[in-house]
Amino acid sequence: MTLGPLVGAAMGMDPLLVPMALGASSGIFVGATAFSMFAPEGRLLALGGPLFGGVLVLLGCGIVNMIWGPYPVLSSLSLYGGLGIFTLFVAYDTQQILDDYKNGVRDTVQHSIGLFIDFVAIFRRVLMMLMMRGDD
């Protein structure tokens, strides 16, 4: 439901933006997952705290932009920084899933929802980047 207006606006600009964003998001997702699979076991699990801090910074940027008006620097930080944070979240969540599996925790629903949220956040940012590129 939250992606509907953004996807509708993108389709109005150029019908190819959504498939391009979907392909780019899938590529980023696969790349982060592959990075996580080849990284040393458990190495990325230490990123949980800093990634949560990054999400809080993104939340703060969004609140400041809503209250005091749009600042281009904060909007760019939210867009590009958010892409980096959620890409790292995919790698972190993948290693967390592997660690949970080794420890006997097999909560597939929770893990699926986490990865879905990461993918939607990446897709939203990639689509916004492609829409901004189309304004040039």
N, CA, C and O atoms as CSV, one atom per row, in Angstrom:
chain,resi,resn,atom,element,x,y,z
A,1,MET,N,N,0.806,-1.181,0.000
A,1,MET,CA,C,0.000,0.000,0.000
A,1,MET,C,C,0.860,1.260,0.000
A,1,MET,O,O,0.500,2.255,-0.628
A,2,THR,N,N,1.977,1.224,0.690
A,2,THR,CA,C,2.807,2.424,0.749
A,2,THR,C,C,3.589,2.639,-0.535
A,2,THR,O,O,3.991,3.763,-0.833
A,3,LEU,N,N,3.809,1.585,-1.293
A,3,LEU,CA,C,4.533,1.726,-2.551
A,3,LEU,C,C,3.643,2.151,-3.708
A,3,LEU,O,O,4.150,2.581,-4.744
A,4,GLY,N,N,2.336,2.041,-3.558
A,4,GLY,CA,C,1.407,2.328,-4.642
A,4,GLY,C,C,1.571,3.706,-5.273
A,4,GLY,O,O,1.724,3.800,-6.491
A,5,PRO,N,N,1.544,4.781,-4.480
A,5,PRO,CA,C,1.697,6.103,-5.083
A,5,PRO,C,C,3.053,6.299,-5.767
A,5,PRO,O,O,3.133,6.932,-6.820
A,6,LEU,N,N,4.108,5.758,-5.171
A,6,LEU,CA,C,5.436,5.899,-5.776
A,6,LEU,C,C,5.514,5.135,-7.097
A,6,LEU,O,O,6.038,5.652,-8.083
A,7,VAL,N,N,4.996,3.912,-7.119
A,7,VAL,CA,C,5.010,3.116,-8.347
A,7,VAL,C,C,4.121,3.765,-9.410
A,7,VAL,O,O,4.468,3.771,-10.591
A,8,GLY,N,N,2.972,4.310,-8.990
A,8,GLY,CA,C,2.089,4.988,-9.929
A,8,GLY,C,C,2.754,6.204,-10.562
A,8,GLY,O,O,2.626,6.437,-11.764
A,9,ALA,N,N,3.470,6.983,-9.737
A,9,ALA,CA,C,4.173,8.152,-10.268
A,9,ALA,C,C,5.292,7.726,-11.214
A,9,ALA,O,O,5.522,8.365,-12.241
A,10,ALA,N,N,5.981,6.652,-10.867
A,10,ALA,CA,C,7.064,6.163,-11.726
A,10,ALA,C,C,6.516,5.648,-13.049
A,10,ALA,O,O,7.108,5.886,-14.102
A,11,MET,N,N,5.398,4.951,-13.003
A,11,MET,CA,C,4.787,4.455,-14.243
A,11,MET,C,C,4.310,5.611,-15.112
A,11,MET,O,O,4.342,5.516,-16.339
A,12,GLY,N,N,3.870,6.699,-14.491
A,12,GLY,CA,C,3.461,7.863,-15.246
A,12,GLY,C,C,4.631,8.552,-15.936
A,12,GLY,O,O,4.476,9.132,-17.010
A,13,MET,N,N,5.812,8.483,-15.304
A,13,MET,CA,C,6.992,9.099,-15.909
A,13,MET,C,C,7.519,8.266,-17.063
A,13,MET,O,O,7.725,8.763,-18.170
A,14,ASP,N,N,7.735,6.967,-16.777
A,14,ASP,CA,C,8.271,6.047,-17.779
A,14,ASP,C,C,7.930,4.627,-17.339
A,14,ASP,O,O,8.314,4.226,-16.240
A,15,PRO,N,N,7.228,3.863,-18.152
A,15,PRO,CA,C,6.840,2.510,-17.743
A,15,PRO,C,C,8.011,1.564,-17.497
A,15,PRO,O,O,7.830,0.526,-16.860
A,16,LEU,N,N,9.197,1.892,-17.980
A,16,LEU,CA,C,10.348,1.016,-17.772
A,16,LEU,C,C,11.060,1.250,-16.451
A,16,LEU,O,O,11.945,0.474,-16.091
A,17,LEU,N,N,10.699,2.298,-15.718
A,17,LEU,CA,C,11.392,2.592,-14.455
A,17,LEU,C,C,11.191,1.493,-13.416
A,17,LEU,O,O,12.133,1.117,-12.719
A,18,VAL,N,N,9.974,0.982,-13.311
A,18,VAL,CA,C,9.693,-0.038,-12.290
A,18,VAL,C,C,10.445,-1.339,-12.578
A,18,VAL,O,O,11.065,-1.876,-11.660
A,19,PRO,N,N,10.425,-1.881,-13.813
A,19,PRO,CA,C,11.227,-3.087,-14.059
A,19,PRO,C,C,12.733,-2.853,-13.877
A,19,PRO,O,O,13.450,-3.736,-13.405
A,20,MET,N,N,13.205,-1.662,-14.253
A,20,MET,CA,C,14.630,-1.364,-14.048
A,20,MET,C,C,14.966,-1.324,-12.566
A,20,MET,O,O,16.000,-1.845,-12.150
A,21,ALA,N,N,14.104,-0.711,-11.766
A,21,ALA,CA,C,14.332,-0.651,-10.320
A,21,ALA,C,C,14.244,-2.040,-9.696
A,21,ALA,O,O,15.006,-2.363,-8.785
A,22,LEU,N,N,13.320,-2.859,-10.183
A,22,LEU,CA,C,13.192,-4.226,-9.670
A,22,LEU,C,C,14.445,-5.041,-9.983
A,22,LEU,O,O,14.939,-5.782,-9.133
A,23,GLY,N,N,14.957,-4.899,-11.210
A,23,GLY,CA,C,16.180,-5.614,-11.574
A,23,GLY,C,C,17.386,-5.139,-10.785
A,23,GLY,O,O,18.185,-5.952,-10.319
A,24,ALA,N,N,17.524,-3.822,-10.630
A,24,ALA,CA,C,18.653,-3.294,-9.866
A,24,ALA,C,C,18.559,-3.698,-8.398
A,24,ALA,O,O,19.572,-4.043,-7.788
A,25,SER,N,N,17.372,-3.660,-7.831
A,25,SER,CA,C,17.179,-4.062,-6.436
A,25,SER,C,C,17.494,-5.540,-6.248
A,25,SER,O,O,18.102,-5.933,-5.252
A,26,SER,N,N,17.081,-6.349,-7.204
A,26,SER,CA,C,17.386,-7.785,-7.129
A,26,SER,C,C,18.882,-8.025,-7.214
A,26,SER,O,O,19.421,-8.868,-6.497
A,27,GLY,N,N,19.555,-7.289,-8.087
A,27,GLY,CA,C,21.007,-7.416,-8.198
A,27,GLY,C,C,21.719,-7.014,-6.914
A,27,GLY,O,O,22.655,-7.688,-6.484
A,28,ILE,N,N,21.280,-5.921,-6.303
A,28,ILE,CA,C,21.864,-5.490,-5.033
A,28,ILE,C,C,21.621,-6.539,-3.960
A,28,ILE,O,O,22.518,-6.852,-3.177
A,29,PHE,N,N,20.412,-7.081,-3.923
A,29,PHE,CA,C,20.047,-8.092,-2.932
A,29,PHE,C,C,20.900,-9.352,-3.098
A,29,PHE,O,O,21.417,-9.893,-2.121
A,30,VAL,N,N,21.039,-9.806,-4.330
A,30,VAL,CA,C,21.840,-11.012,-4.596
A,30,VAL,C,C,23.313,-10.759,-4.260
A,30,VAL,O,O,23.984,-11.625,-3.698
A,31,GLY,N,N,23.807,-9.578,-4.604
A,31,GLY,CA,C,25.198,-9.246,-4.306
A,31,GLY,C,C,25.464,-9.203,-2.809
A,31,GLY,O,O,26.485,-9.713,-2.347
A,32,ALA,N,N,24.558,-8.601,-2.051
A,32,ALA,CA,C,24.738,-8.540,-0.596
A,32,ALA,C,C,24.631,-9.922,0.032
A,32,ALA,O,O,25.344,-10.234,0.986
A,33,THR,N,N,23.741,-10.749,-0.505
A,33,THR,CA,C,23.614,-12.113,0.009
A,33,THR,C,C,24.874,-12.924,-0.296
A,33,THR,O,O,25.359,-13.669,0.556
A,34,ALA,N,N,25.398,-12.779,-1.504
A,34,ALA,CA,C,26.629,-13.499,-1.861
A,34,ALA,C,C,27.796,-13.021,-1.009
A,34,ALA,O,O,28.617,-13.826,-0.569
A,35,PHE,N,N,27.872,-11.706,-0.774
A,35,PHE,CA,C,28.927,-11.173,0.091
A,35,PHE,C,C,28.839,-11.783,1.482
A,35,PHE,O,O,29.854,-12.141,2.081
A,36,SER,N,N,27.618,-11.898,1.990
A,36,SER,CA,C,27.415,-12.467,3.316
A,36,SER,C,C,27.794,-13.944,3.369
A,36,SER,O,O,28.330,-14.421,4.370
A,37,MET,N,N,27.511,-14.661,2.289
A,37,MET,CA,C,27.827,-16.092,2.263
A,37,MET,C,C,29.336,-16.341,2.224
A,37,MET,O,O,29.821,-17.337,2.762
A,38,PHE,N,N,30.077,-15.428,1.582
A,38,PHE,CA,C,31.514,-15.619,1.461
A,38,PHE,C,C,32.309,-14.905,2.546
A,38,PHE,O,O,33.519,-15.110,2.651
A,39,ALA,N,N,31.663,-14.078,3.349
A,39,ALA,CA,C,32.341,-13.407,4.457
A,39,ALA,C,C,32.622,-14.443,5.549
A,39,ALA,O,O,31.936,-15.461,5.631
A,40,PRO,N,N,33.620,-14.186,6.378
A,40,PRO,CA,C,33.882,-15.123,7.475
A,40,PRO,C,C,32.643,-15.297,8.361
A,40,PRO,O,O,31.883,-14.356,8.591
A,41,GLU,N,N,32.468,-16.503,8.838
A,41,GLU,CA,C,31.264,-16.857,9.584
A,41,GLU,C,C,31.110,-15.988,10.840
A,41,GLU,O,O,32.009,-15.926,11.679
A,42,GLY,N,N,29.966,-15.326,10.950
A,42,GLY,CA,C,29.660,-14.518,12.116
A,42,GLY,C,C,30.284,-13.133,12.123
A,42,GLY,O,O,30.053,-12.365,13.056
A,43,ARG,N,N,31.068,-12.795,11.110
A,43,ARG,CA,C,31.766,-11.509,11.105
A,43,ARG,C,C,30.797,-10.334,11.006
A,43,ARG,O,O,31.019,-9.291,11.621
A,44,LEU,N,N,29.743,-10.497,10.248
A,44,LEU,CA,C,28.807,-9.393,10.040
A,44,LEU,C,C,27.789,-9.253,11.163
A,44,LEU,O,O,27.023,-8.289,11.180
A,45,LEU,N,N,27.765,-10.191,12.098
A,45,LEU,CA,C,26.798,-10.122,13.187
A,45,LEU,C,C,27.098,-8.966,14.135
A,45,LEU,O,O,26.218,-8.524,14.875
A,46,ALA,N,N,28.322,-8.480,14.115
A,46,ALA,CA,C,28.682,-7.348,14.964
A,46,ALA,C,C,28.122,-6.029,14.431
A,46,ALA,O,O,28.186,-5.010,15.119
A,47,LEU,N,N,27.576,-6.037,13.221
A,47,LEU,CA,C,27.045,-4.812,12.626
A,47,LEU,C,C,25.621,-4.482,13.081
A,47,LEU,O,O,25.074,-3.457,12.674
A,48,GLY,N,N,25.022,-5.316,13.901
A,48,GLY,CA,C,23.637,-5.104,14.306
A,48,GLY,C,C,23.410,-3.763,14.977
A,48,GLY,O,O,22.478,-3.045,14.613
A,49,GLY,N,N,24.239,-3.407,15.946
A,49,GLY,CA,C,24.096,-2.135,16.656
A,49,GLY,C,C,24.318,-0.928,15.758
A,49,GLY,O,O,23.477,-0.030,15.728
A,50,PRO,N,N,25.434,-0.879,15.021
A,50,PRO,CA,C,25.640,0.268,14.130
A,50,PRO,C,C,24.561,0.407,13.050
A,50,PRO,O,O,24.195,1.526,12.689
A,51,LEU,N,N,24.053,-0.707,12.536
A,51,LEU,CA,C,22.984,-0.624,11.537
A,51,LEU,C,C,21.701,-0.073,12.145
A,51,LEU,O,O,20.991,0.699,11.500
A,52,PHE,N,N,21.397,-0.459,13.374
A,52,PHE,CA,C,20.232,0.091,14.051
A,52,PHE,C,C,20.412,1.588,14.294
A,52,PHE,O,O,19.464,2.362,14.163
A,53,GLY,N,N,21.627,1.988,14.647
A,53,GLY,CA,C,21.919,3.407,14.796
A,53,GLY,C,C,21.735,4.157,13.487
A,53,GLY,O,O,21.235,5.282,13.476
A,54,GLY,N,N,22.137,3.539,12.384
A,54,GLY,CA,C,21.943,4.150,11.072
A,54,GLY,C,C,20.479,4.323,10.735
A,54,GLY,O,O,20.091,5.330,10.143
A,55,VAL,N,N,19.661,3.350,11.106
A,55,VAL,CA,C,18.218,3.461,10.863
A,55,VAL,C,C,17.635,4.595,11.709
A,55,VAL,O,O,16.735,5.305,11.260
A,56,LEU,N,N,18.144,4.766,12.931
A,56,LEU,CA,C,17.681,5.886,13.754
A,56,LEU,C,C,18.073,7.230,13.145
A,56,LEU,O,O,17.309,8.192,13.229
A,57,VAL,N,N,19.255,7.307,12.533
A,57,VAL,CA,C,19.662,8.529,11.843
A,57,VAL,C,C,18.729,8.794,10.662
A,57,VAL,O,O,18.328,9.935,10.435
A,58,LEU,N,N,18.382,7.748,9.909
A,58,LEU,CA,C,17.431,7.910,8.800
A,58,LEU,C,C,16.078,8.396,9.306
A,58,LEU,O,O,15.444,9.243,8.677
A,59,LEU,N,N,15.639,7.866,10.429
A,59,LEU,CA,C,14.385,8.303,11.028
A,59,LEU,C,C,14.468,9.771,11.428
A,59,LEU,O,O,13.531,10.536,11.198
A,60,GLY,N,N,15.584,10.159,12.024
A,60,GLY,CA,C,15.778,11.558,12.405
A,60,GLY,C,C,15.787,12.484,11.205
A,60,GLY,O,O,15.211,13.571,11.258
A,61,CYS,N,N,16.435,12.068,10.117
A,61,CYS,CA,C,16.431,12.876,8.885
A,61,CYS,C,C,15.019,13.051,8.355
A,61,CYS,O,O,14.652,14.137,7.905
A,62,GLY,N,N,14.233,12.001,8.405
A,62,GLY,CA,C,12.854,12.081,7.931
A,62,GLY,C,C,12.009,13.015,8.787
A,62,GLY,O,O,11.191,13.772,8.263
A,63,ILE,N,N,12.204,12.963,10.101
A,63,ILE,CA,C,11.438,13.830,10.999
A,63,ILE,C,C,11.826,15.285,10.798
A,63,ILE,O,O,10.956,16.154,10.743
A,64,VAL,N,N,13.122,15.564,10.689
A,64,VAL,CA,C,13.574,16.942,10.464
A,64,VAL,C,C,13.032,17.467,9.137
A,64,VAL,O,O,12.601,18.617,9.057
A,65,ASN,N,N,13.049,16.641,8.105
A,65,ASN,CA,C,12.517,17.062,6.804
A,65,ASN,C,C,11.013,17.325,6.855
A,65,ASN,O,O,10.517,18.209,6.157
A,66,MET,N,N,10.286,16.570,7.673
A,66,MET,CA,C,8.847,16.787,7.780
A,66,MET,C,C,8.525,18.058,8.557
A,66,MET,O,O,7.589,18.775,8.201
A,67,ILE,N,N,9.278,18.347,9.601
A,67,ILE,CA,C,8.947,19.472,10.477
A,67,ILE,C,C,9.481,20.795,9.934
A,67,ILE,O,O,8.731,21.767,9.848
A,68,TRP,N,N,10.744,20.851,9.571
A,68,TRP,CA,C,11.376,22.117,9.201
A,68,TRP,C,C,11.570,22.299,7.703
A,68,TRP,O,O,12.292,23.203,7.284
A,69,GLY,N,N,10.959,21.484,6.911
A,69,GLY,CA,C,11.058,21.668,5.465
A,69,GLY,C,C,12.107,20.768,4.854
A,69,GLY,O,O,12.958,20.220,5.555
A,70,PRO,N,N,12.041,20.619,3.554
A,70,PRO,CA,C,12.979,19.704,2.889
A,70,PRO,C,C,14.375,20.314,2.756
A,70,PRO,O,O,14.562,21.353,2.123
A,71,TYR,N,N,15.330,19.650,3.362
A,71,TYR,CA,C,16.737,20.002,3.206
A,71,TYR,C,C,17.352,19.022,2.213
A,71,TYR,O,O,17.291,17.814,2.441
A,72,PRO,N,N,17.940,19.499,1.125
A,72,PRO,CA,C,18.495,18.584,0.121
A,72,PRO,C,C,19.578,17.657,0.676
A,72,PRO,O,O,19.691,16.508,0.250
A,73,VAL,N,N,20.368,18.153,1.619
A,73,VAL,CA,C,21.438,17.319,2.174
A,73,VAL,C,C,20.843,16.149,2.952
A,73,VAL,O,O,21.301,15.014,2.825
A,74,LEU,N,N,19.822,16.433,3.755
A,74,LEU,CA,C,19.193,15.360,4.533
A,74,LEU,C,C,18.439,14.387,3.627
A,74,LEU,O,O,18.408,13.185,3.889
A,75,SER,N,N,17.837,14.907,2.569
A,75,SER,CA,C,17.147,14.022,1.628
A,75,SER,C,C,18.132,13.095,0.929
A,75,SER,O,O,17.854,11.909,0.751
A,76,SER,N,N,19.278,13.631,0.533
A,76,SER,CA,C,20.308,12.794,-0.105
A,76,SER,C,C,20.878,11.788,0.876
A,76,SER,O,O,21.133,10.639,0.515
A,77,LEU,N,N,21.082,12.219,2.126
A,77,LEU,CA,C,21.586,11.296,3.142
A,77,LEU,C,C,20.597,10.162,3.358
A,77,LEU,O,O,20.991,9.004,3.488
A,78,SER,N,N,19.326,10.492,3.394
A,78,SER,CA,C,18.307,9.469,3.584
A,78,SER,C,C,18.236,8.523,2.394
A,78,SER,O,O,18.049,7.319,2.565
A,79,LEU,N,N,18.386,9.065,1.187
A,79,LEU,CA,C,18.270,8.246,-0.014
A,79,LEU,C,C,19.489,7.345,-0.204
A,79,LEU,O,O,19.357,6.123,-0.273
A,80,TYR,N,N,20.666,7.944,-0.287
A,80,TYR,CA,C,21.872,7.176,-0.579
A,80,TYR,C,C,22.402,6.432,0.653
A,80,TYR,O,O,22.852,5.291,0.551
A,81,GLY,N,N,22.343,7.083,1.802
A,81,GLY,CA,C,22.758,6.402,3.029
A,81,GLY,C,C,21.837,5.251,3.361
A,81,GLY,O,O,22.281,4.195,3.813
A,82,GLY,N,N,20.530,5.464,3.132
A,82,GLY,CA,C,19.570,4.396,3.380
A,82,GLY,C,C,19.800,3.195,2.484
A,82,GLY,O,O,19.623,2.052,2.906
A,83,LEU,N,N,20.199,3.459,1.231
A,83,LEU,CA,C,20.502,2.344,0.325
A,83,LEU,C,C,21.678,1.532,0.861
A,83,LEU,O,O,21.650,0.302,0.845
A,84,GLY,N,N,22.699,2.221,1.329
A,84,GLY,CA,C,23.849,1.515,1.898
A,84,GLY,C,C,23.498,0.761,3.169
A,84,GLY,O,O,23.926,-0.376,3.365
A,85,ILE,N,N,22.720,1.395,4.029
A,85,ILE,CA,C,22.346,0.745,5.294
A,85,ILE,C,C,21.509,-0.503,5.041
A,85,ILE,O,O,21.758,-1.546,5.645
A,86,PHE,N,N,20.527,-0.407,4.160
A,86,PHE,CA,C,19.668,-1.576,3.939
A,86,PHE,C,C,20.380,-2.656,3.123
A,86,PHE,O,O,20.025,-3.831,3.218
A,87,THR,N,N,21.373,-2.276,2.327
A,87,THR,CA,C,22.183,-3.293,1.656
A,87,THR,C,C,22.991,-4.071,2.688
A,87,THR,O,O,23.085,-5.296,2.618
A,88,LEU,N,N,23.571,-3.354,3.645
A,88,LEU,CA,C,24.289,-4.037,4.727
A,88,LEU,C,C,23.338,-4.847,5.600
A,88,LEU,O,O,23.715,-5.890,6.134
A,89,PHE,N,N,22.108,-4.367,5.744
A,89,PHE,CA,C,21.121,-5.132,6.510
A,89,PHE,C,C,20.819,-6.473,5.843
A,89,PHE,O,O,20.584,-7.460,6.541
A,90,VAL,N,N,20.819,-6.532,4.519
A,90,VAL,CA,C,20.604,-7.808,3.831
A,90,VAL,C,C,21.729,-8.775,4.188
A,90,VAL,O,O,21.480,-9.940,4.498
A,91,ALA,N,N,22.969,-8.284,4.143
A,91,ALA,CA,C,24.109,-9.141,4.488
A,91,ALA,C,C,24.039,-9.561,5.958
A,91,ALA,O,O,24.283,-10.722,6.287
A,92,TYR,N,N,23.709,-8.626,6.830
A,92,TYR,CA,C,23.594,-8.931,8.256
A,92,TYR,C,C,22.488,-9.957,8.512
A,92,TYR,O,O,22.691,-10.934,9.232
A,93,ASP,N,N,21.313,-9.723,7.912
A,93,ASP,CA,C,20.190,-10.646,8.116
A,93,ASP,C,C,20.495,-12.036,7.572
A,93,ASP,O,O,20.068,-13.035,8.151
A,94,THR,N,N,21.229,-12.108,6.463
A,94,THR,CA,C,21.591,-13.416,5.911
A,94,THR,C,C,22.486,-14.176,6.881
A,94,THR,O,O,22.281,-15.367,7.117
A,95,GLN,N,N,23.481,-13.486,7.447
A,95,GLN,CA,C,24.330,-14.181,8.422
A,95,GLN,C,C,23.566,-14.504,9.696
A,95,GLN,O,O,23.832,-15.520,10.337
A,96,GLN,N,N,22.623,-13.653,10.067
A,96,GLN,CA,C,21.797,-13.938,11.240
A,96,GLN,C,C,20.945,-15.182,11.001
A,96,GLN,O,O,20.776,-15.999,11.907
A,97,ILE,N,N,20.412,-15.333,9.803
A,97,ILE,CA,C,19.621,-16.520,9.467
A,97,ILE,C,C,20.487,-17.771,9.541
A,97,ILE,O,O,20.070,-18.787,10.095
A,98,LEU,N,N,21.692,-17.696,8.982
A,98,LEU,CA,C,22.594,-18.858,9.032
A,98,LEU,C,C,22.972,-19.203,10.466
A,98,LEU,O,O,23.029,-20.378,10.827
A,99,ASP,N,N,23.229,-18.190,11.283
A,99,ASP,CA,C,23.585,-18.423,12.683
A,99,ASP,C,C,22.407,-19.018,13.451
A,99,ASP,O,O,22.581,-19.938,14.250
A,100,ASP,N,N,21.213,-18.492,13.205
A,100,ASP,CA,C,20.028,-19.048,13.867
A,100,ASP,C,C,19.794,-20.499,13.457
A,100,ASP,O,O,19.424,-21.327,14.289
A,101,TYR,N,N,20.007,-20.806,12.190
A,101,TYR,CA,C,19.807,-22.181,11.717
A,101,TYR,C,C,20.778,-23.137,12.411
A,101,TYR,O,O,20.405,-24.246,12.795
A,102,LYS,N,N,22.022,-22.695,12.565
A,102,LYS,CA,C,23.007,-23.557,13.242
A,102,LYS,C,C,22.676,-23.753,14.713
A,102,LYS,O,O,23.026,-24.775,15.303
A,103,ASN,N,N,21.997,-22.764,15.311
A,103,ASN,CA,C,21.641,-22.857,16.725
A,103,ASN,C,C,20.254,-23.458,16.947
A,103,ASN,O,O,19.766,-23.485,18.077
A,104,GLY,N,N,19.617,-23.939,15.880
A,104,GLY,CA,C,18.344,-24.624,16.009
A,104,GLY,C,C,17.114,-23.737,15.934
A,104,GLY,O,O,15.997,-24.226,16.099
A,105,VAL,N,N,17.291,-22.439,15.688
A,105,VAL,CA,C,16.146,-21.539,15.554
A,105,VAL,C,C,15.731,-21.534,14.095
A,105,VAL,O,O,16.493,-21.106,13.229
A,106,ARG,N,N,14.527,-22.009,13.822
A,106,ARG,CA,C,14.075,-22.113,12.438
A,106,ARG,C,C,12.773,-21.340,12.247
A,106,ARG,O,O,11.775,-21.894,11.786
A,107,ASP,N,N,12.792,-20.074,12.599
A,107,ASP,CA,C,11.622,-19.208,12.452
A,107,ASP,C,C,11.652,-18.581,11.066
A,107,ASP,O,O,12.134,-17.463,10.886
A,108,THR,N,N,11.134,-19.313,10.094
A,108,THR,CA,C,11.221,-18.868,8.708
A,108,THR,C,C,10.367,-17.637,8.430
A,108,THR,O,O,10.714,-16.828,7.570
A,109,VAL,N,N,9.268,-17.487,9.136
A,109,VAL,CA,C,8.394,-16.331,8.901
A,109,VAL,C,C,9.100,-15.043,9.305
A,109,VAL,O,O,9.090,-14.069,8.553
A,110,GLN,N,N,9.705,-15.032,10.473
A,110,GLN,CA,C,10.411,-13.835,10.940
A,110,GLN,C,C,11.560,-13.474,10.002
A,110,GLN,O,O,11.749,-12.303,9.675
A,111,HIS,N,N,12.317,-14.461,9.575
A,111,HIS,CA,C,13.441,-14.207,8.671
A,111,HIS,C,C,12.955,-13.704,7.309
A,111,HIS,O,O,13.562,-12.808,6.721
A,112,SER,N,N,11.868,-14.278,6.815
A,112,SER,CA,C,11.324,-13.850,5.524
A,112,SER,C,C,10.840,-12.410,5.587
A,112,SER,O,O,11.077,-11.631,4.663
A,113,ILE,N,N,10.170,-12.057,6.662
A,113,ILE,CA,C,9.665,-10.692,6.802
A,113,ILE,C,C,10.827,-9.701,6.880
A,113,ILE,O,O,10.762,-8.624,6.288
A,114,GLY,N,N,11.878,-10.055,7.598
A,114,GLY,CA,C,13.049,-9.180,7.679
A,114,GLY,C,C,13.673,-8.935,6.319
A,114,GLY,O,O,13.995,-7.797,5.976
A,115,LEU,N,N,13.846,-9.995,5.544
A,115,LEU,CA,C,14.428,-9.831,4.211
A,115,LEU,C,C,13.485,-9.086,3.273
A,115,LEU,O,O,13.938,-8.325,2.418
A,116,PHE,N,N,12.182,-9.295,3.425
A,116,PHE,CA,C,11.209,-8.574,2.604
A,116,PHE,C,C,11.260,-7.072,2.885
A,116,PHE,O,O,11.220,-6.262,1.958
A,117,ILE,N,N,11.347,-6.705,4.155
A,117,ILE,CA,C,11.438,-5.294,4.522
A,117,ILE,C,C,12.702,-4.678,3.935
A,117,ILE,O,O,12.672,-3.557,3.428
A,118,ASP,N,N,13.807,-5.406,4.001
A,118,ASP,CA,C,15.061,-4.922,3.414
A,118,ASP,C,C,14.901,-4.709,1.911
A,118,ASP,O,O,15.333,-3.687,1.377
A,119,PHE,N,N,14.282,-5.668,1.230
A,119,PHE,CA,C,14.127,-5.561,-0.218
A,119,PHE,C,C,13.242,-4.375,-0.595
A,119,PHE,O,O,13.554,-3.642,-1.534
A,120,VAL,N,N,12.149,-4.185,0.127
A,120,VAL,CA,C,11.249,-3.071,-0.177
A,120,VAL,C,C,11.959,-1.740,0.045
A,120,VAL,O,O,11.786,-0.809,-0.742
A,121,ALA,N,N,12.757,-1.640,1.107
A,121,ALA,CA,C,13.490,-0.397,1.370
A,121,ALA,C,C,14.503,-0.125,0.258
A,121,ALA,O,O,14.665,1.020,-0.165
A,122,ILE,N,N,15.181,-1.162,-0.215
A,122,ILE,CA,C,16.137,-0.996,-1.311
A,122,ILE,C,C,15.397,-0.622,-2.593
A,122,ILE,O,O,15.817,0.289,-3.305
A,123,PHE,N,N,14.298,-1.320,-2.891
A,123,PHE,CA,C,13.525,-1.037,-4.098
A,123,PHE,C,C,13.020,0.401,-4.113
A,123,PHE,O,O,13.100,1.079,-5.138
A,124,ARG,N,N,12.505,0.863,-2.989
A,124,ARG,CA,C,11.982,2.226,-2.899
A,124,ARG,C,C,13.079,3.250,-3.203
A,124,ARG,O,O,12.848,4.208,-3.940
A,125,ARG,N,N,14.253,3.049,-2.643
A,125,ARG,CA,C,15.338,4.006,-2.857
A,125,ARG,C,C,15.872,3.947,-4.293
A,125,ARG,O,O,16.174,4.985,-4.882
A,126,VAL,N,N,15.989,2.761,-4.849
A,126,VAL,CA,C,16.467,2.646,-6.229
A,126,VAL,C,C,15.453,3.280,-7.182
A,126,VAL,O,O,15.839,3.967,-8.128
A,127,LEU,N,N,14.171,3.056,-6.941
A,127,LEU,CA,C,13.148,3.653,-7.797
A,127,LEU,C,C,13.180,5.182,-7.706
A,127,LEU,O,O,13.035,5.870,-8.717
A,128,MET,N,N,13.369,5.704,-6.508
A,128,MET,CA,C,13.456,7.162,-6.362
A,128,MET,C,C,14.690,7.715,-7.080
A,128,MET,O,O,14.629,8.787,-7.681
A,129,MET,N,N,15.791,6.996,-7.019
A,129,MET,CA,C,16.998,7.430,-7.733
A,129,MET,C,C,16.769,7.446,-9.242
A,129,MET,O,O,17.178,8.382,-9.930
A,130,LEU,N,N,16.118,6.415,-9.747
A,130,LEU,CA,C,15.838,6.369,-11.179
A,130,LEU,C,C,14.850,7.455,-11.590
A,130,LEU,O,O,14.954,8.003,-12.687
A,131,MET,N,N,13.912,7.765,-10.736
A,131,MET,CA,C,12.968,8.847,-11.047
A,131,MET,C,C,13.664,10.198,-11.058
A,131,MET,O,O,13.349,11.049,-11.890
A,132,MET,N,N,14.598,10.404,-10.151
A,132,MET,CA,C,15.342,11.660,-10.115
A,132,MET,C,C,16.252,11.772,-11.349
A,132,MET,O,O,16.444,12.864,-11.884
A,133,ARG,N,N,16.792,10.671,-11.782
A,133,ARG,CA,C,17.655,10.664,-12.967
A,133,ARG,C,C,16.854,11.049,-14.199
A,133,ARG,O,O,17.383,11.675,-15.118
A,134,GLY,N,N,15.586,10.679,-14.221
A,134,GLY,CA,C,14.733,10.990,-15.350
A,134,GLY,C,C,14.379,12.476,-15.439
A,134,GLY,O,O,13.944,12.948,-16.489
A,135,ASP,N,N,14.566,13.212,-14.341
A,135,ASP,CA,C,14.263,14.642,-14.351
A,135,ASP,C,C,15.331,15.457,-15.056
A,135,ASP,O,O,15.089,16.614,-15.399
A,136,ASP,N,N,16.502,14.888,-15.280
A,136,ASP,CA,C,17.605,15.644,-15.885
A,136,ASP,C,C,17.333,16.053,-17.300
A,136,ASP,O,O,18.175,16.694,-17.930
